[in-house]
Amino acid sequence: MKLRKPFWMPALVGICLTAPAAMQGGVLVTFGGSGLSCFNSANSAACGGAEDNIWNTGDFISQTFSGTGLASVNQLSLSLSLVNVLASGQNESWSIDLNGTDVGTLSETGSGVTSYSNTFNFASIAGPNYTILFTVLAPGVPGGNGTLGLLTGADGTSTATLSSTVPEPSSLLLFLTGAAGIGIAIVRGKKTMKLKA
C-alpha cells in the first residue's frame, strides 16, 4: 500500500520554519550628527566633530534615536569604530546604558583604531525612543596616558541595532497555526493508516 502525502503539508512545514525568523524585528541606527552628545570634564575640545574622546570617570557620549517603531527591545548589537590612543598598560572601560538601564560594558587596552562588536541581551526596555549612553567607569585614565574615542561620519561608521526578539502577536499566531496544522495532519495520517490496515 502506497501512502500519499497531502499537497498542503509542505506549506505547513514552511510556515512553521519561517515564522520564528519573522518574530524578530530590528532597527539599525547610526551614531553621529547633531543628535550626538559628548561631555569631557577635562577638555571640552575633545568632543565634537567626527571623533569624540572621553577618558575621565563620568565623561560620556550619548545619542537618542527617536521614532524607531519598536515598542520595546531586549537586544542591543553594537558595531563601533573606536580610536584608541591609550598608553601601554592602560585600560579604559565604558558602561553601556539603554534608556537608563545598564546593559553591558565595553573595555579596551592597547592603541590604534579598532573595531568593537558585541551583542547584549536584557529584559525588555520600552520605546519607541531609545537613548544609548557610554560612560567612562572608574578609575578612568590618568592625564597624559591616552584616551578612547568614538568615530563617526567621515572618520568611521559606528552603528547599533536595536532588536525585539519577543514575537509579535501576528507572527506568533502564524507559527501556532502552522504547528497545529502539522499536528492535525500527523494525527489524521495515523488514523488513516490504522483504518487501512
Secondary structure, 3 states (H helix, E strand, C coil): CCCCCCCCHHHHHHHHHHHHHHCCEEEEEECCHHHEEEECCCCHHHCCCCEEEECCCCCEEEEEECCCCCCEEEEEEEEEEEEEECCCCCEEEEEEEECCEEEEEEEEECEEEEEEEEEEEEEEEECCCEEEEEEECCCCCCCCCCCEEEECHHHCCCEEEEEECCCCHHHHHHHHHHHHHHHHHHHHHHHHHHHHC
